[in-house]
């Protein structure tokens, strides 16, 4: 699946129809959540059936396409299913109990309720919300894909306008020549990442750079009277500034991830829990500004697309252990140089990147099939499968009985 996004152009009446459709989607989703709270034992299909009841009782809900109402019910069920999964997995802390949605910014259609023009430069929505025909502007060519490949169409409202997204079912795999190189990456705040070869990528800090403008527009919002048209304009200008920063961060992560994946056969990185790291209020802003999650997401995406191996390793003690002798050298976050008794002296992040690569190579080793079965001569596996190298097998050698 790939997502193709186009800017949508229409008139004020059409934009008003899109806003009304989005409000209806929010109403359907919140109604399904309320039904689930009041009744026990409901399933996904019960919520889909409830959409018909809402269409009969509320005329504005009936104006929305039936597949869009079903998609709204599926949104509600996804939040419910995630809550159930967290309870079964006994996730510590809050389990994510489904809440009523306050802000909704999109409406999603399935394979009905819309029609592309023959030149695929415009799209027409046929429900009774009055959206009608919207012009599409973008760099992707939809003519390369058949209509049957388009599984979902979504209208998204953002601060700088409206967008139409197409979810296309297509094989995106590409074959590249082997690069004969492996790399380990250690992400940080001083540098965006430092690899196992000692090279580092500077951290652009998009939010820190644009923070001055954000404060300026935030002050303009606070000065306007609540409910006035000028306040809405100021809020929109502030939202466009935030949107620009988020797009810069996403594009930066995408560009770096693509270059790293195409240049290496194996890429190792830390399995970081960013959600836990941002609990440190001293570093939360800098961690969120770095965009480690986006970078990892695009690494895994391009790794699957280009057939490269991506390995996420346990980050514990990668900065403390010496990459040369393995001895633990304790150091605080302020200590940026790794100095060991064995004579190894490296930058802290460079040392961690080497350790990450070594762990990835150890994890990826012995993956696949053996040329000779190691148990054919009576050898048992030295480590039990799934034991994480803690529990060992019983014995090493057993003589085969004579014939």
N, C-alpha and C positions, 0 to 999 in steps of 0.2 A: 504494500500500500504506500502511495505517495500522496502528498497534499499539494495541490496547485492553487495558488491564491491570486486573485485578480481584484483590482480596484473597481468598484461599482459606481456608475454615474446615473443619476435620475433627477427628478424634480422634487420640490418640497412635499407634494402630495404623496409621492412614492416613498420618500423617507419617513413620512408620518405613518404610512402603512406598515413599513418595516418595524418601526417602534411599537406599533400596536400588536404586531405578530410576536415580538419579543416579550411584551407584557403578558400576552396570552400563554406563551410557553412557561413563563414564571408561575402563572396561576395554575396551570395544569400540574406542574411539578410539585408545587407546594400542597395542592389538593391531594395528590397521591401520597405525599409524606404524612399528611393529616389522617388519611384513611388507614395507613399502616400503623400509625400510633394508636388509633382508636380500635383497631381490629387485630387479632392475633392469627398467625398462621397464613398470612397472605403470601402469594407468590408473584412472580413477574407477570404471569398471564392474567392474574386478577387485576393488576394495575392497568394493563392494556385494555381490559374489558371496562374498567372504570372510566376510561376516556370517552367511551360512547355515552355513558350516563352524563358526563359533564357536557358533551355536545348537545344532548337533548334538553338539559336544564338551563344552559346558558347560551344565548344566541351568538355572543362574541366568540365563544369557544368553537361553535359550529362553523364559523367563518374560516377558521384555520384548517389547513389540509389535514386529513386523518393521519397520514404518515408523520407529519410534524408533531401531532399530539402523541403518537406512539413513541416518537423519539424523546419527547419530554418525559413520558412515563419511564422510559429506559434510563434517563438521567437520574430519576428518583431512585430506581431500583439499584443502580450502580453504587449510590451512596449507602443504601441499606446493605447491599452485599459486602461492601468494604467494611462496614461496621461488624457484620457477622464474622467475617474472616479475622479481623483483629481480635474479636472475643475468643475465637477458637484457637488462635495462635498465642493467646495470653500476652498480647503486646503490653509492655509496662506503660503506666500512665493512662491518659485518656484514650478511649477506643474509637473516637470519631462518631459519636451519635449523630444521626442525620438531623440537619437543621433546616429551617425555612430559608429559602433564598431571598436575599434582599436586593441584590443587583444582578441582573441577567443581561448579557450582551450578545446573545446569538440565538438564532432559530435554525433548526436542522430539518431538512427534508430527505426522504429516502429516494426511491427510484420513481416517484410520481409527484405531481404537483409543480413541476417545472419542465421547461422545454428549451433546448438550445437552438439558436438560429442555424441555418445551413452553413454559414461561414464561421460559426462558433465564436462570434465577436459580441454576442448579446444573449441574454437569457430572459425568459418570460415565466413568471410565476402565476399559476392559474387559480389560486384560491381567492376567496372573497375579501381579502384584506386590502386590496387595491394596490399591491406592489407593482404588478404589470411588468413591463419590459425594461430591463436595466442594461446599459452598455458596459462592456467589460474591457479593461485595459490592463495588460500585463505582458511579460516577456515569454511566458510559456505558450506553446502552440497546442491547443486542444485538438486540432484536427488529426493529430497522430494517434489519438485514442478513440476507440469505438464507444458509443453511448452505453453499451452494456457493461463496459469496464468501470463506469462512474457509479459508485455504490451510494455515496452520500453527497448532498449539496448543502452547504451551511452559509448563512448570511451573518457576518460578524460586524458589530458596531464598535468602532474605536474612536479615539479623540480626534483623529484627522479624517474621518469619513467612514464609509461602509465598504466592506470587502466580501467577495464571494469565494468560498473555498470548495474545491472539488476533491473528493476522496476517490482516487483511481486505483484499481486493482491491477498492478503491473509488476513484472519481475524486474528488479533494479540491479541484479547482480552483474558485476563486471570482472573480467579476468585480467590480472596484471602480471607482468613478468616478476619473478622473484627478485627481491632487493638485496638479499644476502646481508641483512642487517637486523639487529635487535636493539631495543632501546627501553630504558626504564625512566619514568617521569615522576618527579616529586614536585607537587604543586605547593605554592607558598604565597606569602603576601609581599615580600620584598621583590621577588620575581614571580611572574605568572607560573612558570615551571622551569625546573632545572633538570636536564637529562643526564644519563649515565656517562656521557662523553664529556661532561663539563660545560656544555653550552647552556645558556639561559635565555629565556624570552622575557622581555620587560613587561611589567604589569601596567596596563594603560590607565586603570582607575577612572573609568568613565563617570561614575557617580561623583567621586571627589572633584573631578574637573568641572562638572556641571552643577555642583552644589550651590554655587554662588547665584546662578540664574534661577535655580529652583527656589531659593530663599526669596529672591526678588518677586517671582510670580506668586509665591505663597503669601507674601505680605499684601499683594494686590487683591488676592481673594479675601483675606481677612478684613480688608477695609470696605469691601462692598456690602451693601445691605442684603440680608438674607432673603431669598425669593425673587430678587430683581434680575432683570435680563443681563445687566452688566456683571453680576456675580457669576451667572452661567458662562458668560464669555471668558471671564478670568479663570474659572475652573477648567474650561476647555483648553485654554492656553497652557495652564499648568500641566494638564494631562498630556498634551502634545510634547512637552519637554520631557516628561517621564518616559513617554513612548519612544522618543528618539534615543534616550540613554539605554533603554532595554534592548532596542534594535542594534545599537552599536556593540553592546556586550555579546549578544547572540551571534552576530556576524563575525566578531573577533574569535569567539570560541569555535565556530564552524570552520573558519579559514585555517586556523592552526590545526584542528583535528584532522582535516582533510590532508594537509601537508605531511603530518606525522604518520598517518596511516599509509599513504602512498609511498613513503620513503623507507618503511621498515616492514619486515615480515612478522615480527612479534612486538607488541607494545604492552608494557607493564605499567600499571598505575596503582595508586592506593585505593583501597575500598573504604573511603571516608564516609562517615555519617554526618553530613553537613547539618542536618536538623539538630543534632546534639552539639555540634561545634558552635553554632550561633547562640547557644545559651550563655556563652561568655559575653556579657554586655560590653566589655572593653574592645572586643574584636569583631562583634557581630556585623557592624556596618562594613568593615573591610572585607570580611569573608563573603558577605552577600555581593559586594561590589566585584569581587574577583570572578565569580561565575564558575566555580569548580563543577557544579552539577551539570551546567550546560556543556562544559568541555567534555566531561565523561560521557554524557548522552550522545554527543556527536562522534566521539571516539568509537563507541560501540556500534553506532549506526553505520559509519563508513567502514568499520572493520567487517561488518556483515556484508556490506555492499561490494567491497573489493576483495573479499576472501582472505583477510588478514586475521591473525590471532591476537585477541585482546584478553589480557589476564588481569584481574583485580586481586591484589594480594592484601594480606592482613597488615595494616600500617604500624602495628605495635613494635616498638624498639628499632624501627628502621633508621631513626636519627641517632639513637644512642649506641648501637652496635657498630664496631669498626668493620669497614668493608674489606680490610686487608687480613686481619687476624681473627675477627669475630668477637673480640673482647668488648665488654660493655663499658662505655665511657659516658658517665652521666653528665649532662649539661642542661642548663636552663634555656629558655627561648631566646634570651638576649645573647647567648654565646653562639656566634655565627661561624666559628671555625672548629673543625674536628681535629683534635690532636691526641694521638694514641702513643703508648709506650713503645710500640713496635716501630715507630718512626713515621707512621702514616699521618700526613697533614693535608687535609682537604677542606674545602668549603662544606659547611654543614649539609646543605641541600644536595651537593654533588655526592657526598658520602651516602646519603639516604637513597638517592636515585640508583646507585650501584647495588645497594642492599635490596631494593625493590626488584631490580632486574634479576638478581640471583634467586630470590624467592620465586619469581615467576618461572624461571627456567627449571627450578626444582619441582614446582607444581606441574608444569607442562610435560615433564619427563615421563617416559614409559606410558604415553598415551597412544593407543592404537593396538596393533596386533604384534605378537612376537613371531619371529621367523621360526624358532624352535620353542615348543612348549616347555617352560621351565620346570613343570611338574612331571615331565615324561620320565625322568630318571629317579623320581622319588623325592625331589626337592619340594618342600612346602614353601608357600609364600613367606617371606621374612616379616611382612607386616599384614595384618588382617585388613581386608577391604573395608573402608569407611571408618577405620579406627583412628585416623589422623596421626599415624605413627606413634601411638602410645602403647597399644596392646600388641604383643608379639605372638607369633605362632608357636606351636608346641616344640617341634624339633626341626633339625635342619636336614638330616640324611636318613634315608631308609633304604636298605638293600632290597632289590627286587628278588622274589623267590626264584630258585633255579628250576628250569624246566626239566 
